[in-house]
Amino acid sequence: MTLRCSTLPYVTAALVLVTIHLCFLLSLNEGHVHACIPYWADCVSISKSGRYGSAYFVFKGGMIPACVLLALFWRLAQLWLAELGQPNRWLGFVGLIASVALLTYTLSLGHSGDHFRTLRRFGVVLFLGLSFVNFAGLAQSLKQTRQSRFAPALTRACATILGIALFSLVLDASMGEDYDRLENAFEWWLIVLLLGLLIYIGRVWQVCRFTLRPAVGD
């Protein structure tokens, strides 16, 4: 039996996208958030979308499996690079830490208190940072392989995400409290762009026919 690895990043990205947007719609329908466009100013955060009512359960029900799938994705990415002759021993480990950070954020969402607020902030910042580092490392390693033609697009996408993140920091420093109107929109965009990288790698694996064949004992 052969397993097509491209399915995993597609399913992972779709699961997260459906979960966060469904939670926003549920929270809107139940009156927990006001009507707005998540990717524009003066809207709510992903956290608030999944904090109350039925969205609380949907968020955890979708994001906890997504954390597991993300850890598996980075392990597959590590195996892929090894297959291409460019092993990266840190990719799977860093990906696992990023997944645990996202899990920490997910489990602490919906609980009040400074302790849980700190866990949420720590979890999401660590997840975003380590995910970016891993994708950038994947792009760099990919340049040294026979599939190097896929590296430039991944590198440009990483540069775009970094540029947006730095731009948000500049706005935060320069706008003061007015930046609060934009902060949530940047959060939505950064998450969706990272998911776009997952989809891109899924497409690369599909084109490269990256598969796994489970070993069968004698």
N, C-alpha and C positions, 0 to 999 in steps of 0.2 A: 504494500500500500504506500502511495506517495502523497505527502501532505503539501499543498500549495501554500507557501508562507505568505504570499501577498494578501491572503484573506484576513490575516490577523490585524495588520494596520488599518485596513478598510473598516473592519468591524469595530475596532477600538475607537477610531475617529467618529464613526457614525453613532456609536453608543453615547459618547460624550456630547456630541452636537445635539442629538435628540433629547438627552437628559436635561441639559441646561436650558434649552429653549422650551421644552415642555414644562419645566418647573416655572419658568417665567410666565407662561400662559396660564398655568394653574393658579399661581399667586395673583395674577391680574384678575382672573375670573372670580376668585374668592375674596378679592378686595384687600389683599395684603400689600400690594404695590400699586402705584398709579400708572395710568396709561402713558407709555413713552416708547422710544426706540432705543434698545439697549446699546446700539453702536453710535449713539449721538449723545450730546450733552444733556445734563439734567435727568438722567435715568438712574436705574437702580443697579446695584452690583449683582454678580452671579450669586454671591453669598445670600443676599437678601431674597433673591428669587427662590432659593431652595431652603429657606429657613422655617417657613410657617405652613400650617395646614397640611393638605395632602402632598404638597410639593416637598415637604420634609422627607417623607418616606420614598417618594419617587427619586429624589436626589441621591439618597443613600443607596437605594436599590440599583441605580444605574452606575454611580461613581465607584462603589466598592468593587464590582467586577471589572470596571475599567482600570482600576489601579493594578489588579492582577494581570490584565491583558497588557498593560504598558510594561510591566516588569518582564513579561514573556517576550514582548517586542524587542526590547533591548538585548535580551539574551540571544534572540534570533539574529539581530544585527551583528552581534559579536561573532556568532558562528559564520555568518555570511562573509565578514571581512577575513576570517581565518581561512575560509574556503577560497577566497580570492588571493591568498598569500600575503595578507597584510593584517596580522592579528593585532587586536587592541584589547589588552587584558582588563582595562578599566571600564570599558563601555557597559558591560553587563552589571558591574558593581555599582557604578554611578547611576545607571538606570534604575536599579533596585532601590537605591536611596531616594531618588526622585519619586518613585512610586510610593514608598513609605511616607514621604512628606505629603504627597497628595492624599493618601489615606488618613493621615493625621488631621489634615484640614477637613476632610469629609466627615470624619467621626466627631470632630469638635463643633461642627456647624449645628446651630440650633440650641446650643447650651449657653447660658449667660454666665457672666463673670470675667474678670480680667485674665484669669488663668486660661480659659478657653479662647478668649480673644487673642491672647499671645500665641497660643498654639495654632490658631487659624492663620494669623499673619505669618508666623514662622513657616508653616507648612506650605502656603501658597508661594511665598518668595523663594523658598528652597526648591520647590518643584519647578517653577519657571526658570530659575537660574541654572539648575543642574540639567534640565531638559535642553536648554539652549547650548550649554557647554557640550553635551553629548552629541547634539546634531552638528555642531561646528566640528567636533572631533571626528565624527563620521565622515563629514565632507572632506576633511583634511586627509584622512586615511584612504578614502576612496580615490583621491588623486593619484595614488601610487599603484593602482591596480589596473587590470585590463578593462574595467568598467569606468575608467576615469572620465568618460564623456558625460556622465551624470553628475559629476562633482560641481561644475561651475554653477548650475542652476541652484543646487542646494546651498552653495556658498553665498550666492546672491540673496537667497531667501533668508539665510541666517543674518546677513548684513542688514537686510531690511528690518528684521525684527529687532536687532540691536539698535538700529537707528531710531526706531519708534520708541523703544524703551528709554534711550538717552534723551530723546526729545521730550518725553513725558517728565523726566527728572528736571530738565531745564525749565519747563513750564511750572512745575511744582515749586521750584526755587524762586521763580520770578513773579508768579501770580499770587502766591500766598493762599488765602482762603478761597479765592475765586477758582483755584484749580480743582476744588472739590466737585465743581460742576462737570469736569471732564474726566476725573479719575476713573470712574466706573466704565466709561466708554473705552478707555485705554485697556482696561482689564479684559473686557470682552474681545477686543481686537487681538490682543496678544495671545489669548487662549485659542482663538480660531486660527490664527496664523500658525501656531505650533501644531494644531491639528492638520493644517494644510501640509506641513512637512511630513506628517505621518502618511497622509494620502499620497504624497509624492513618492515616498520610499515604497509604499505599496505598489505603485505603478512601476517603479524601477524593478522591483522583485518580479512583477508580472512579466515585464519585457525580458528580463534575464532568466526567467523560468527557474527562480530559486525555489527549490523544494527540499523537503526532508523525507528520508526513507527510514522508518523505524527499524532498528536492528533486531533481528530475530535470532534467538539463541539456537545452538545446534540441538 
